[in-house]
Each structure stands twice: as C-alpha cells, then as structure tokens.
Amino acid sequence: NPLASRLTIESINIIKEEKLVENAERLGKIFRQRMRAIQSPIIDFVRGKGLFNAIVLKSGVEGYAICVALMENGLLAKQTHGRIIRFAPPLVMTEQQLNACCEIIENTFREL
C-alpha cells in the first residue's frame, strides 16, 4: 500500500527530527528516579525503559484501587497482572507534563 508506506516513512522522519527516542529515554530516567524515591510500604519496585514504566506493588496488594485513586486525582494508569501499575505516556510528553504526572502519583501514594 503506497499510502501506508509513505505515512510510515514520514512518521519515522518525525521521530528522528523531533528526537522523540532521546526525549523518552531522558524523561523515563527522571520518572523512575522520582518513583523510586516514593516511601511507600506497598511499592515493591519500579521498572521500565524509556517512557514505558511500571510500579510493581508488594505481593497481595491489588493495583486496581490505586488506579482508581490516580484517576480521581487526574491521571490515567493501567493495572495489569493484579499488582502492576503500568504507565505509557505519549512520546511527545514534555518534562513539565512529566513532573505534573509524578506529583499526582506521589500525592496519591501519600494519601494511601
């Protein structure tokens, strides 16, 4: 399909020109650093690559209620496999937007 091929090439060019991969790597490191600093007895560990990250909760802690609390505080996250909260923001995210999201997550865990 020539149209799909052309769109794919243009998408790759935009990713390169706007340095979205480098941005995702830099912001991901900031995100993981801030999440690892949260002092919460229900967090087991934080993992991720680039902007695709997860907070893994201690065994026996369900992530669904935390995702609901995050939503009520203004941030959408996906609970998977019971105790994993997954974060997958868009590649075009700015550092200011990332910091706002981190504050919501930090405040939500403080409230729990």
Residue pairs with C-beta under 8 A, 6 or more apart in sequence:
14 20
15 21
15 91
18 92
20 91
20 92
21 50
21 91
23 91
23 92
23 93
24 50
24 51
24 91
25 50
27 50
27 51
27 93
27 95
27 98
28 48
28 49
28 50
28 51
28 52
28 53
30 95
30 98
30 99
30 102
31 48
31 51
31 53
31 87
31 98
31 101
31 102
32 46
32 47
32 48
32 53
34 102
34 106
35 43
35 46
35 53
35 55
35 102
35 105
36 45
36 46
38 105
38 106
38 109
40 109
40 112
41 58
42 57
42 58
42 61
42 109
42 112
43 55
43 56
43 57
43 58
43 109
44 56
44 57
44 58
44 59
44 83
45 56
46 53
46 54
46 55
46 56
47 53
47 54
47 56
48 54
48 87
51 87
51 88
51 89
51 90
51 91
51 93
52 86
52 87
52 88
53 86
53 87
53 88
54 80
54 84
54 85
54 86
54 87
55 84
55 85
55 87
55 105
56 83
56 84
57 63
57 66
57 83
57 84
57 85
58 83
59 83
60 83
61 83
62 79
62 82
62 83
63 79
63 80
63 82
63 83
63 84
63 85
64 79
66 77
66 79
66 85
66 108
66 109
66 112
67 77
67 78
67 79
67 85
69 108
69 111
69 112
70 76
70 77
70 85
70 104
70 105
70 108
71 77
73 104
73 107
73 108
74 104
75 101
75 104
75 105
75 108
77 85
77 86
77 87
78 85
78 86
78 88
79 85
79 86
80 86
87 101
89 97
89 98
89 101
